């Protein structure tokens, strides 16, 4: 397996300038969408949409001791190592690139939105204009050319880094140690082991994940795995079984009818 | 070799299904099968040729939705205009009793063509009662979960997630019942006559007497005539 290349996002350095947000729109040629004001600092309702692969979330945190604090969060596809979207997609539109990005092929997508509801983070979103689902690409085309993702390249305060996952993990551990010793006792890494195998986006959080609106223990819904692991592969065989039963009966009824003619006469006894 | 029992108008025939029941049945048949095959294109995966029949996956999706709406309208119309018939149907299903259990137990032999003695049945025999309970339940589940999947943004995400396995499972059970029902209601030499009951509305009186004795006596027998 090739070494995974990952994005590392350090919340403690983020100033929520939204430069990454703009660079993402620019690089992916996504139109600006004017959305209604919802009474807080979040844009786009704090959620991705078909024309917005990533947003900066503004989580307000109130604490008796520290007072009010902003918990900014760059929110986009986590590029799970074992992605659920890839599992549920009936058209095989999702693939895992060998360096770690979860790639969604819009050519294959038919807009059924199974992935939208299977994703533990609710990331893939339907886009009416193209009748497909869209999400963050981890700028695979830039990475293929040896560049860093657009968001990483533009990040002024240096909150975003791109590189090998193992190296970045080392760096993140050091950073978390430093943060814990310097006023953020609950600082943690997010994405290392989440969902069992982790994600290919690493976060350094200054507080517990729930303070950032992230699932503390992201889980794949039981509905999804019952559906994908049991119903899809096995239950469907009942249908050919019923057809085979009917075919058997079709033959045996006629064979037996020839044996005792009186029974079969006119289709009844 | 005989496919469907021959339609004979030279013998006494009795009405089995009125026009509304037959119209509903066949409208449901067509829309269900359209929904089934367009839906299978997604369920099976890798069957591009099946989607191609409907003009690709988007075309299949469109046909699936149009057929589903017509199916829903069919069900609603039948409920409104055939309310009496619907109640009579449900009442007959509630008569599930000893004779129906004996029917179901002996049925595998009858299914394969062995001569068996079966106790008198009401309008719907034990097997038909089972089908009449399972298939409509599954179709109602399909309709409900289908609209949730179609308009996910107006329903809670948990409900949408729950609807996918429900839609698939209900499809499988309904299709299994439809396969058996389609065969028994046409090519099966014993019960094939009931095809004419659903196609032309009438069945042979002697067939009705033999297969649905209780129903025949209550509806067309001497007692019913006397009243």
HADDOCK unambig.tbl for C-alpha pairs under 7 A between the chains (distance, minus, plus):
assign (segid A and resid 90 and name CA) (segid B and resid 42 and name CA) 5.88 0.50 0.50
assign (segid A and resid 90 and name CA) (segid B and resid 45 and name CA) 5.63 0.50 0.50
assign (segid A and resid 91 and name CA) (segid B and resid 45 and name CA) 6.57 0.50 0.50
assign (segid A and resid 110 and name CA) (segid B and resid 57 and name CA) 6.69 0.50 0.50
assign (segid A and resid 110 and name CA) (segid B and resid 58 and name CA) 6.56 0.50 0.50
assign (segid A and resid 117 and name CA) (segid B and resid 157 and name CA) 6.63 0.50 0.50
assign (segid A and resid 117 and name CA) (segid B and resid 161 and name CA) 5.93 0.50 0.50
assign (segid A and resid 223 and name CA) (segid B and resid 161 and name CA) 6.19 0.50 0.50
assign (segid A and resid 223 and name CA) (segid B and resid 162 and name CA) 5.52 0.50 0.50
assign (segid A and resid 223 and name CA) (segid B and resid 165 and name CA) 6.59 0.50 0.50
assign (segid A and resid 224 and name CA) (segid B and resid 161 and name CA) 6.83 0.50 0.50
assign (segid A and resid 227 and name CA) (segid B and resid 165 and name CA) 4.84 0.50 0.50
assign (segid A and resid 231 and name CA) (segid B and resid 169 and name CA) 6.90 0.50 0.50
assign (segid A and resid 236 and name CA) (segid B and resid 172 and name CA) 6.07 0.50 0.50
assign (segid A and resid 238 and name CA) (segid B and resid 176 and name CA) 6.61 0.50 0.50
assign (segid A and resid 239 and name CA) (segid B and resid 172 and name CA) 6.67 0.50 0.50
assign (segid A and resid 239 and name CA) (segid B and resid 175 and name CA) 6.55 0.50 0.50
assign (segid A and resid 239 and name CA) (segid B and resid 176 and name CA) 5.11 0.50 0.50
assign (segid A and resid 242 and name CA) (segid B and resid 176 and name CA) 5.73 0.50 0.50
assign (segid A and resid 242 and name CA) (segid B and resid 179 and name CA) 6.29 0.50 0.50
assign (segid A and resid 242 and name CA) (segid B and resid 180 and name CA) 6.36 0.50 0.50
assign (segid A and resid 243 and name CA) (segid B and resid 179 and name CA) 6.17 0.50 0.50
assign (segid A and resid 246 and name CA) (segid B and resid 180 and name CA) 6.47 0.50 0.50
assign (segid A and resid 246 and name CA) (segid B and resid 183 and name CA) 6.27 0.50 0.50
assign (segid A and resid 249 and name CA) (segid B and resid 111 and name CA) 6.14 0.50 0.50
assign (segid A and resid 249 and name CA) (segid B and resid 112 and name CA) 4.71 0.50 0.50
assign (segid A and resid 250 and name CA) (segid B and resid 187 and name CA) 6.96 0.50 0.50
assign (segid A and resid 250 and name CA) (segid B and resid 188 and name CA) 6.45 0.50 0.50
assign (segid A and resid 252 and name CA) (segid B and resid 112 and name CA) 5.60 0.50 0.50
assign (segid A and resid 252 and name CA) (segid B and resid 113 and name CA) 6.27 0.50 0.50
assign (segid A and resid 253 and name CA) (segid B and resid 112 and name CA) 5.33 0.50 0.50
assign (segid A and resid 253 and name CA) (segid B and resid 113 and name CA) 4.01 0.50 0.50
assign (segid A and resid 256 and name CA) (segid B and resid 113 and name CA) 6.07 0.50 0.50
assign (segid A and resid 256 and name CA) (segid B and resid 114 and name CA) 6.85 0.50 0.50
assign (segid A and resid 263 and name CA) (segid B and resid 115 and name CA) 6.98 0.50 0.50
assign (segid A and resid 266 and name CA) (segid B and resid 5 and name CA) 6.68 0.50 0.50
assign (segid A and resid 267 and name CA) (segid B and resid 5 and name CA) 5.65 0.50 0.50
assign (segid A and resid 267 and name CA) (segid B and resid 189 and name CA) 4.85 0.50 0.50
assign (segid A and resid 267 and name CA) (segid B and resid 190 and name CA) 5.33 0.50 0.50
assign (segid A and resid 267 and name CA) (segid B and resid 193 and name CA) 6.96 0.50 0.50
assign (segid A and resid 268 and name CA) (segid B and resid 190 and name CA) 5.27 0.50 0.50
assign (segid A and resid 268 and name CA) (segid B and resid 207 and name CA) 6.65 0.50 0.50
